[in-house]
Amino acid sequence: MRLLNTRTLKLEEPRGHPKYAILSHVWSDEEVTFRDISEPHAANLAEYSKIEHGCAQALEDGYDYIWVDTCCIDKSSSAELSEAINSMHRWYEEAVVCYAYLRDVPSEEDPAAQYSKFRQSVWFQRGWTLQEAIAPWRIDFFARDWVKIGTKESLSSVISAVTGVDERVLLKITPLSEVSVARKMSWASQRQTTRVEDRAYSLMGIFGVHMPLIYGEGRNAFIRLQHEIMRTSNDQSIFAWGIWSTTTTMSSLLASSPRCFQKSALVDRISSIDFARQFPAAFNDTDCKPHFSTDNRGIRISLPVKITPSGYTAALACSNNGRLVGIDLRVSCEDGICYKIRTGDLSDFSWPDGEFVVRDLVLSTTPNFDVGVFPSPAFVPVGLPPVSKRICVQTVRVNEAGFVLRKYRHSLGQELYARAGGLAWDTTLFEAKCVLAYQNWTSGEGFVVTIAQWERMQDFFSSGFLGPYCCLSHPNWAFKPLRSGGRVTVTCPRHAFPNSPDVTILVDRPQSAKARRRNARLIQNHA
């Protein structure tokens, strides 16, 4: 570790463990680098005065050395850069004092004022300064004219309000190890870095992990960070991202960036014992430890689940503002891997009756936006939005002919359910559209049914007419045509009666008795 001598402004590598100050700041143009600091022209650079003032302040406080990231690291050496970034959190923590220089804050104002420049400083918006605000035991804040405007202790409530970091964490009363992964991620959700990879690298110290730096890997750096966190922690709140998101696209269980945790500031982990008490039937004679592992297929994990039309609703060992967190999962037909659909409070999900059961699942760690889904046991969910319409689709001899719901797409605001003899979904939209793609288990034959839009909601409620049509192909879904003699009929009554289907799909397809028995077994095994 190189240190800058506060008297000579020269770099040294002192023996032992001398006391040193450390500088926290936001980078700008014409920073003094490792190569510049020993050259005569360094004094002509715009940011040299920042180093001079930092050294002068450290010398005044009685310290012979100061560490400044711009000039104490030889960034031309990838090995040294990697070591420095992996050690940076520790270096800030071991410093006697940290000087936080805020070049955009005047010394004349009250930093605690509601609309102060201190609260709006770019120092609170950069990714690297998050650990620089948490790691040091003591921080002295300086305005642009190097006048001291406060300390971390005196301004802790203001810093907590701006950053979202709990005041007890800032003051080192609560250790970082006791804070959930999701909550720590939320602190970084609004921060920016110049390099995409630094969104992950700047968080290594906060999570207590180490990994090699690979600039150029882009967003994969954040995926690697999450894998490293999972190696050392069984905190399931790492999966509690995207809370209250309206997106229903199939995605990885891992987040793509810290921004995904923006709504996770109140997520706390739950101990394995307390979690098991929430599901006594599910964890009966079952190991309740929330462990998980990763391999080339994804994340292997055991979770309490309830079966849904196309996958599972799973409970996570964490809570959001005191309420259990759940995730909606879809299951791929090809390999049985689960994909995440949405995250929210477990009580807000619609479930069938019955108890949760523990299932061993494999969850995707790579996005896949076009996967098939398994059919599931029939159920009718309870609890509808106050203004909604349930569309019921009846299937006749569809499964018996070996056809399953392979893929589906529908308008936002709708949720697809399984029900006895078909499907149903609820909508509150003024226009909606659902496309159902069925494919044969073995032959690859398939067909697509589109439930078309209606133009006016009042017409829809008054007549119940949907106007479906059937086609045997789709521009994005390539299926084999039905064999000779196979026929699909779609009907829609002009006026739907209570408890009657809005749409009926009927399949006529010649098949042998052996094929019928095989299809029955397949349906039973995958139901």
C-alpha positions as CSV (number, residue, x, y, z in Angstrom):
1,M,0.0,0.0,0.0
2,R,1.5,3.3,-1.1
3,L,1.0,6.4,0.9
4,L,1.5,10.0,0.2
5,N,3.9,11.8,2.6
6,T,1.9,14.9,3.8
7,R,5.1,16.9,4.2
8,T,6.9,16.2,0.9
9,L,3.8,15.1,-1.2
10,K,5.9,12.2,-2.4
11,L,4.8,8.5,-2.6
12,E,6.3,6.2,-0.1
13,E,5.8,2.5,1.0
14,P,6.3,2.8,4.8
15,R,7.1,-0.3,6.9
16,G,4.7,-1.5,9.6
17,H,1.3,0.0,9.9
18,P,1.5,3.8,10.2
19,K,-1.5,5.9,11.0
20,Y,-2.9,7.5,7.9
21,A,-5.8,9.7,6.7
22,I,-7.7,8.9,3.5
23,L,-9.4,11.1,0.9
24,S,-12.9,10.5,-0.5
25,H,-13.9,12.6,-3.4
26,V,-15.6,12.6,-6.8
27,W,-13.3,12.3,-9.8
28,S,-13.2,15.0,-12.4
29,D,-11.0,16.1,-15.3
30,E,-7.2,16.5,-14.9
31,E,-6.9,14.3,-11.8
32,V,-3.3,13.7,-10.7
33,T,-2.4,10.1,-11.5
34,F,0.3,7.8,-10.3
35,R,2.5,8.8,-13.2
36,D,1.8,12.5,-12.7
37,I,2.5,12.8,-9.0
38,S,6.3,12.5,-9.3
39,E,6.6,14.9,-12.3
40,P,7.1,18.6,-12.1
41,H,4.0,19.3,-14.2
42,A,1.7,17.7,-11.5
43,A,1.4,21.1,-9.8
44,N,-0.1,22.6,-13.0
45,L,-3.0,20.1,-13.1
46,A,-6.4,21.4,-12.0
47,E,-6.9,18.8,-9.2
48,Y,-3.5,19.1,-7.6
49,S,-4.9,21.7,-5.2
50,K,-7.2,18.9,-3.8
51,I,-4.2,16.8,-2.9
52,E,-2.4,19.8,-1.4
53,H,-5.3,20.7,0.8
54,G,-5.8,17.0,1.8
55,C,-2.1,16.7,2.8
56,A,-2.3,20.0,4.7
57,Q,-5.3,19.0,6.6
58,A,-3.8,15.6,7.5
59,L,-0.6,17.2,8.6
60,E,-2.6,19.7,10.7
61,D,-4.3,16.8,12.4
62,G,-1.0,15.1,13.1
63,Y,-0.8,12.4,10.4
64,D,2.3,11.9,8.3
65,Y,0.5,10.0,5.5
66,I,-2.6,10.2,3.4
67,W,-4.0,7.8,0.8
68,V,-5.5,9.2,-2.3
69,D,-6.9,6.8,-4.9
70,T,-6.0,8.9,-7.9
71,C,-2.3,8.9,-7.4
72,C,-1.5,6.1,-5.0
73,I,-2.6,3.3,-7.4
74,D,-0.7,2.4,-10.5
75,K,-3.7,1.7,-12.7
76,S,-1.5,0.6,-15.6
77,S,-0.9,-2.6,-13.6
78,S,-4.0,-4.8,-13.7
79,A,-2.8,-6.9,-10.8
80,E,-2.2,-3.8,-8.6
81,L,-5.5,-2.3,-9.6
82,S,-7.3,-5.6,-8.7
83,E,-5.6,-5.8,-5.4
84,A,-6.4,-2.2,-4.5
85,I,-10.1,-2.5,-5.4
86,N,-10.4,-5.7,-3.5
87,S,-8.7,-4.1,-0.5
88,M,-10.3,-0.6,-0.7
89,H,-13.1,-1.2,1.8
90,R,-10.5,-2.4,4.4
91,W,-8.2,0.6,3.7
92,Y,-11.0,3.1,4.3
93,E,-12.0,1.2,7.5
94,E,-8.5,1.2,8.8
95,A,-7.9,4.9,8.2
96,V,-7.8,7.1,11.3
97,V,-9.9,9.7,9.5
98,C,-11.5,10.1,6.1
99,Y,-11.7,13.5,4.5
100,A,-14.8,13.8,2.3
101,Y,-14.3,16.7,-0.1
102,L,-17.5,17.9,-1.7
103,R,-16.6,20.4,-4.4
104,D,-20.2,21.3,-5.1
105,V,-21.2,22.3,-1.6
106,P,-20.7,25.8,-0.2
107,S,-19.5,26.4,3.3
108,E,-22.0,29.1,4.1
109,E,-25.1,27.0,4.2
110,D,-26.5,24.6,6.8
111,P,-25.9,21.1,5.5
112,A,-28.9,19.8,7.5
113,A,-31.3,22.2,5.7
114,Q,-34.1,20.5,3.8
115,Y,-32.9,21.7,0.3
116,S,-29.2,22.1,1.1
117,K,-26.5,21.6,-1.5
118,F,-25.1,19.0,0.8
119,R,-28.1,16.8,0.4
120,Q,-27.9,17.2,-3.4
121,S,-24.2,16.7,-3.7
122,V,-23.0,14.4,-6.4
123,W,-20.9,12.6,-3.7
124,F,-24.1,10.9,-2.7
125,Q,-24.8,9.8,-6.2
126,R,-21.6,7.9,-7.2
127,G,-21.2,4.2,-6.8
128,W,-17.7,4.2,-5.2
129,T,-18.6,6.7,-2.4
130,L,-21.2,4.3,-0.9
131,Q,-18.5,2.2,0.8
132,E,-16.5,5.4,1.5
133,A,-19.5,6.6,3.5
134,I,-19.9,3.3,5.4
135,A,-16.4,1.9,6.0
136,P,-14.6,4.7,7.8
137,W,-15.1,5.1,11.6
138,R,-14.7,8.8,11.3
139,I,-15.5,11.1,8.4
140,D,-14.9,14.9,8.3
141,F,-16.8,16.7,5.5
142,F,-15.3,19.7,3.7
143,A,-16.9,22.2,1.5
144,R,-15.5,23.4,-1.8
145,D,-13.3,25.9,-0.1
146,W,-12.0,23.2,2.3
147,V,-13.9,24.6,5.3
148,K,-15.1,21.8,7.6
149,I,-18.9,21.6,7.6
150,G,-19.5,18.5,9.8
151,T,-18.7,14.9,10.6
152,K,-20.4,11.6,9.9
153,E,-21.5,11.5,13.5
154,S,-23.0,15.0,13.6
155,L,-24.7,14.6,10.2
156,S,-25.6,10.9,10.5
157,S,-29.4,11.6,10.3
158,V,-29.0,13.7,7.2
159,I,-26.7,11.2,5.5
160,S,-29.1,8.4,6.4
161,A,-32.0,10.3,4.9
162,V,-30.1,10.9,1.6
163,T,-28.5,7.5,1.2
164,G,-31.1,5.2,2.7
165,V,-28.3,3.6,4.8
166,D,-29.5,3.0,8.4
167,E,-28.1,5.4,10.9
168,R,-26.9,2.6,13.1
169,V,-24.9,1.1,10.2
170,L,-23.3,4.5,9.5
171,L,-22.3,4.8,13.1
172,K,-20.9,1.3,13.3
173,I,-23.5,0.2,15.9
174,T,-25.0,-2.4,13.5
175,P,-22.5,-4.5,11.5
176,L,-23.0,-4.9,7.8
177,S,-23.2,-8.7,8.3
178,E,-26.6,-8.2,10.0
179,V,-28.1,-6.3,7.1
180,S,-29.9,-8.2,4.4
181,V,-28.5,-8.5,0.9
182,A,-31.5,-6.8,-0.6
183,R,-31.4,-3.9,1.7
184,K,-27.7,-3.3,1.0
185,M,-28.4,-3.6,-2.7
186,S,-31.1,-0.9,-2.4
187,W,-28.5,1.5,-1.1
188,A,-26.7,1.3,-4.4
189,S,-29.8,1.2,-6.6
190,Q,-29.7,4.9,-7.5
191,R,-25.9,5.4,-7.7
192,Q,-24.0,5.8,-11.0
193,T,-20.5,4.7,-12.1
194,T,-18.5,5.6,-15.2
195,R,-17.9,1.9,-16.0
196,V,-20.7,-0.6,-16.0
197,E,-18.5,-3.1,-14.2
198,D,-17.9,-0.8,-11.3
199,R,-21.5,-1.1,-10.3
200,A,-20.5,-4.5,-9.0
201,Y,-16.8,-3.9,-8.1
202,S,-17.7,-1.0,-5.9
203,L,-20.0,-3.3,-3.8
204,M,-17.5,-6.1,-3.1
205,G,-16.3,-4.6,0.2
206,I,-19.9,-4.0,1.5
207,F,-20.7,-7.7,0.9
208,G,-17.3,-8.9,2.1
209,V,-16.5,-10.8,-1.1
210,H,-13.5,-10.8,-3.4
211,M,-13.3,-11.5,-7.1
212,P,-11.0,-10.7,-10.0
213,L,-11.6,-7.6,-12.1
214,I,-12.5,-8.2,-15.7
215,Y,-13.1,-4.8,-17.4
216,G,-15.0,-5.4,-20.6
217,E,-17.3,-8.1,-19.2
218,G,-20.1,-5.5,-18.8
219,R,-23.2,-6.5,-16.8
220,N,-21.8,-10.0,-16.2
221,A,-19.8,-8.4,-13.4
222,F,-22.9,-7.9,-11.4
223,I,-24.0,-11.5,-12.0
224,R,-20.6,-12.7,-10.8
225,L,-21.0,-10.6,-7.7
226,Q,-24.2,-12.3,-6.9
227,H,-22.7,-15.7,-7.3
228,E,-19.9,-14.7,-4.9
229,I,-22.4,-13.5,-2.4
230,M,-24.3,-16.8,-2.6
231,R,-21.0,-18.7,-1.9
232,T,-20.7,-17.0,1.5
233,S,-24.3,-16.3,2.4
234,N,-27.6,-18.2,2.4
235,D,-29.6,-15.0,2.6
236,Q,-32.6,-15.5,0.2
237,S,-33.3,-11.8,0.1
238,I,-30.8,-11.7,-2.8
239,F,-33.7,-12.9,-4.9
240,A,-36.1,-10.3,-3.6
241,W,-35.7,-7.8,-6.4
242,G,-38.3,-6.2,-8.7
243,I,-40.9,-5.8,-5.9
244,W,-44.0,-4.1,-7.2
245,S,-42.7,-4.3,-10.8
246,T,-45.4,-4.5,-13.4
247,T,-43.1,-6.5,-15.7
248,T,-44.3,-10.1,-16.4
249,T,-41.4,-11.2,-18.7
250,M,-39.7,-14.5,-17.8
251,S,-36.3,-13.7,-16.4
252,S,-33.3,-14.9,-14.4
253,L,-33.6,-15.4,-10.7
254,L,-30.6,-13.0,-10.5
255,A,-30.9,-9.3,-11.0
256,S,-29.2,-7.5,-13.9
257,S,-28.1,-4.5,-11.9
258,P,-28.5,-2.9,-8.4
259,R,-31.3,-0.8,-9.8
260,C,-33.5,-3.8,-9.7
261,F,-33.4,-3.5,-5.8
262,Q,-34.8,0.0,-5.8
263,K,-38.0,-1.1,-3.9
264,S,-36.2,-3.5,-1.6
265,A,-35.1,-1.1,1.1
266,L,-37.4,-2.7,3.7
267,V,-36.6,-6.3,2.9
268,D,-35.1,-8.2,5.9
269,R,-34.0,-11.8,6.0
270,I,-35.8,-14.4,8.2
271,S,-33.9,-17.0,10.2
272,S,-34.4,-20.6,9.1
273,I,-36.2,-21.5,12.3
274,D,-38.7,-18.6,12.1
275,F,-39.2,-19.3,8.4
276,A,-40.0,-23.0,9.1
277,R,-42.6,-21.9,11.7
278,Q,-44.5,-20.0,9.0
279,F,-44.9,-23.3,7.1
280,P,-45.2,-26.1,9.7
281,A,-46.7,-28.6,7.3
282,A,-44.2,-27.9,4.5
283,F,-41.1,-28.3,6.7
284,N,-42.4,-31.3,8.7
285,D,-39.4,-33.8,8.8
286,T,-37.6,-31.6,6.3
287,D,-34.4,-29.7,6.5
288,C,-35.5,-26.1,6.9
289,K,-32.0,-24.5,6.4
290,P,-32.3,-22.1,3.5
291,H,-29.3,-23.4,1.6
292,F,-28.8,-23.3,-2.1
293,S,-26.1,-24.1,-4.7
294,T,-25.3,-23.3,-8.3
295,D,-24.3,-25.4,-11.2
296,N,-24.3,-25.1,-15.0
297,R,-28.1,-25.4,-15.1
298,G,-28.9,-22.7,-12.5
299,I,-29.6,-22.3,-8.8
300,R,-30.7,-25.4,-7.0
301,I,-32.9,-24.5,-4.0
302,S,-35.6,-26.0,-1.8
303,L,-38.6,-23.7,-1.3
304,P,-42.1,-24.0,0.0
305,V,-44.4,-23.7,-3.0
306,K,-47.9,-23.9,-4.2
307,I,-48.6,-25.1,-7.7
308,T,-49.9,-22.6,-10.2
309,P,-51.2,-23.1,-13.8
310,S,-47.7,-22.9,-15.3
311,G,-45.2,-23.3,-12.4
312,Y,-45.1,-22.3,-8.8
313,T,-45.6,-19.5,-6.3
314,A,-42.7,-19.8,-3.9
315,A,-42.0,-18.3,-0.5
316,L,-38.6,-16.8,0.3
317,A,-37.0,-16.6,3.7
318,C,-37.3,-12.9,3.9
319,S,-39.9,-10.2,4.6
320,N,-40.8,-6.9,3.1
321,N,-41.9,-4.5,5.8
322,G,-42.9,-7.4,7.9
323,R,-44.7,-9.4,5.2
324,L,-43.4,-12.6,3.6
325,V,-41.9,-12.2,0.2
326,G,-43.0,-14.5,-2.7
327,I,-41.9,-15.1,-6.3
328,D,-44.0,-16.3,-9.2
329,L,-42.2,-18.9,-11.3
330,R,-42.8,-20.4,-14.7
331,V,-41.4,-23.8,-15.6
332,S,-39.7,-24.5,-19.0
333,C,-41.1,-27.5,-20.9
334,E,-37.7,-28.3,-22.4
335,D,-35.6,-28.7,-19.3
336,G,-37.8,-28.1,-16.2
337,I,-35.9,-25.0,-15.3
338,C,-37.9,-22.3,-13.4
339,Y,-37.9,-18.7,-14.6
340,K,-38.9,-15.7,-12.4
341,I,-42.0,-13.7,-13.4
342,R,-42.5,-11.3,-10.6
343,T,-41.8,-10.6,-6.9
344,G,-44.2,-9.3,-4.3
345,D,-45.8,-9.8,-0.9
346,L,-46.7,-13.5,-0.6
347,S,-50.2,-12.6,0.6
348,D,-50.9,-10.7,-2.7
349,F,-50.6,-13.8,-4.8
350,S,-53.6,-15.9,-5.8
351,W,-53.3,-19.5,-4.8
352,P,-55.3,-22.7,-4.9
353,D,-56.5,-24.1,-1.6
354,G,-54.1,-26.4,0.3
355,E,-50.9,-26.3,2.2
356,F,-47.4,-25.3,0.9
357,V,-45.1,-28.1,0.1
358,V,-41.3,-28.1,-0.2
359,R,-40.0,-28.7,-3.7
360,D,-36.4,-29.0,-5.0
361,L,-36.2,-26.5,-7.8
362,V,-33.7,-25.4,-10.4
363,L,-34.0,-21.7,-11.1
364,S,-32.5,-20.0,-14.1
365,T,-29.5,-17.6,-13.8
366,T,-29.6,-16.5,-17.4
367,P,-32.5,-14.7,-19.1
368,N,-34.8,-16.6,-21.5
369,F,-37.7,-14.8,-22.9
370,D,-39.4,-17.5,-25.0
371,V,-39.9,-20.7,-23.1
372,G,-42.7,-23.1,-22.8
373,V,-44.6,-24.0,-19.7
374,F,-45.9,-27.2,-18.1
375,P,-49.7,-27.6,-17.5
376,S,-50.6,-27.8,-13.8
377,P,-53.5,-29.2,-11.7
378,A,-56.7,-27.3,-12.1
379,F,-57.9,-24.7,-9.7
380,V,-60.0,-21.6,-9.5
381,P,-58.3,-18.7,-7.7
382,V,-60.0,-16.5,-5.2
383,G,-59.9,-12.8,-4.7
384,L,-60.4,-10.7,-7.8
385,P,-59.7,-7.0,-8.4
386,P,-62.7,-4.8,-7.6
387,V,-63.3,-4.1,-11.3
388,S,-62.4,-7.1,-13.4
389,K,-63.7,-9.7,-15.9
390,R,-62.8,-13.3,-15.9
391,I,-62.4,-14.9,-19.3
392,C,-63.0,-18.6,-19.2
393,V,-61.6,-20.9,-21.9
394,Q,-63.0,-24.5,-22.1
395,T,-60.8,-27.1,-23.7
396,V,-62.4,-30.3,-25.0
397,R,-60.3,-33.3,-25.9
398,V,-57.2,-31.1,-26.1
399,N,-55.1,-32.9,-23.5
400,E,-56.5,-36.2,-24.4
401,A,-55.2,-35.7,-27.9
402,G,-51.8,-35.1,-26.5
403,F,-51.8,-31.3,-26.8
404,V,-50.5,-29.1,-24.0
405,L,-50.3,-25.3,-23.5
406,R,-46.8,-24.8,-24.9
407,K,-46.6,-21.0,-24.8
408,Y,-48.9,-18.1,-24.2
409,R,-48.8,-14.3,-24.4
410,H,-51.4,-11.9,-23.1
411,S,-51.8,-8.2,-22.4
412,L,-50.3,-6.6,-19.3
413,G,-52.6,-6.6,-16.4
414,Q,-53.8,-10.2,-17.0
415,E,-52.8,-13.3,-15.1
416,L,-53.4,-16.8,-16.5
417,Y,-54.9,-19.4,-14.3
418,A,-55.7,-23.1,-14.7
419,R,-59.2,-24.3,-14.0
420,A,-61.2,-27.4,-14.4
421,G,-61.4,-28.3,-18.1
422,G,-59.5,-25.3,-19.4
423,L,-58.0,-21.9,-18.5
424,A,-59.1,-18.5,-17.2
425,W,-57.6,-15.1,-16.8
426,D,-58.6,-11.8,-15.3
427,T,-58.3,-8.4,-16.8
428,T,-59.1,-4.8,-15.9
429,L,-57.9,-3.4,-19.3
430,F,-60.2,-1.7,-21.8
431,E,-58.5,-3.8,-24.6
432,A,-56.9,-7.2,-24.2
433,K,-55.6,-10.0,-26.2
434,C,-54.4,-13.5,-25.4
435,V,-52.6,-15.9,-27.7
436,L,-52.6,-19.6,-26.6
437,A,-50.2,-22.0,-28.4
438,Y,-50.8,-25.7,-28.0
439,Q,-48.4,-28.4,-29.1
440,N,-48.5,-32.2,-29.2
441,W,-46.3,-34.1,-26.7
442,T,-44.6,-36.3,-29.2
443,S,-45.4,-35.4,-32.8
444,G,-44.7,-31.7,-32.7
445,E,-48.0,-30.8,-34.2
446,G,-49.4,-27.5,-33.0
447,F,-52.0,-24.8,-33.3
448,V,-52.5,-21.3,-32.1
449,V,-55.8,-19.7,-30.8
450,T,-56.1,-16.0,-30.5
451,I,-58.7,-14.4,-28.3
452,A,-59.1,-11.1,-30.1
453,Q,-59.5,-7.6,-28.8
454,W,-62.7,-5.8,-28.0
455,E,-63.0,-2.1,-28.7
456,R,-65.2,-0.9,-25.9
457,M,-65.4,-2.3,-22.4
458,Q,-69.2,-1.6,-22.1
459,D,-69.7,-3.8,-25.2
460,F,-67.7,-6.5,-23.7
461,F,-69.6,-6.5,-20.4
462,S,-73.0,-6.3,-22.1
463,S,-72.5,-9.0,-24.7
464,G,-69.5,-11.1,-23.6
465,F,-68.5,-11.5,-27.2
466,L,-64.8,-11.9,-27.8
467,G,-64.6,-12.9,-31.5
468,P,-61.8,-15.6,-31.3
469,Y,-60.2,-17.1,-34.4
470,C,-58.0,-20.1,-34.8
471,C,-54.8,-20.3,-37.0
472,L,-52.4,-23.2,-37.4
473,S,-49.3,-21.1,-37.5
474,H,-47.7,-18.1,-35.9
475,P,-44.9,-15.8,-37.1
476,N,-42.8,-16.5,-34.0
477,W,-43.9,-20.0,-33.1
478,A,-43.2,-22.7,-35.7
479,F,-45.3,-25.8,-35.2
480,K,-46.0,-28.8,-37.5
481,P,-49.5,-28.7,-39.0
482,L,-52.1,-31.2,-37.7
483,R,-52.1,-34.6,-39.4
484,S,-54.7,-35.3,-42.0
485,G,-58.0,-35.6,-40.3
486,G,-57.1,-33.4,-37.4
487,R,-59.4,-30.5,-36.8
488,V,-59.5,-27.6,-34.3
489,T,-62.8,-25.9,-33.6
490,V,-63.1,-22.7,-31.6
491,T,-66.6,-21.4,-30.6
492,C,-67.7,-18.3,-28.7
493,P,-71.3,-17.8,-27.6
494,R,-72.8,-14.5,-28.4
495,H,-74.1,-14.2,-24.8
496,A,-72.2,-15.9,-22.0
497,F,-74.3,-17.3,-19.2
498,P,-73.1,-17.5,-15.6
499,N,-70.5,-20.2,-15.1
500,S,-70.4,-21.0,-18.8
501,P,-67.2,-20.7,-20.9
502,D,-66.6,-17.6,-23.0
503,V,-64.6,-19.6,-25.5
504,T,-64.5,-23.3,-26.3
505,I,-61.6,-25.1,-28.0
506,L,-62.3,-28.6,-29.3
507,V,-59.8,-30.9,-31.0
508,D,-60.7,-33.8,-33.2
509,R,-57.6,-35.9,-34.1
510,P,-57.6,-39.5,-35.0
511,Q,-55.3,-41.6,-32.7
512,S,-54.9,-45.2,-31.7
513,A,-55.8,-46.6,-28.4
514,K,-52.0,-46.9,-27.6
515,A,-51.5,-43.2,-28.3
516,R,-54.5,-42.3,-26.0
517,R,-53.0,-44.4,-23.1
518,R,-49.6,-42.8,-23.6
519,N,-51.1,-39.3,-23.6
520,A,-53.0,-40.0,-20.5
521,R,-49.9,-41.1,-18.7
522,L,-48.0,-38.0,-19.9
523,I,-50.7,-35.7,-18.7
524,Q,-50.9,-37.5,-15.3
525,N,-47.1,-37.3,-14.9
526,H,-46.8,-33.6,-15.7
527,A,-50.0,-32.4,-13.9
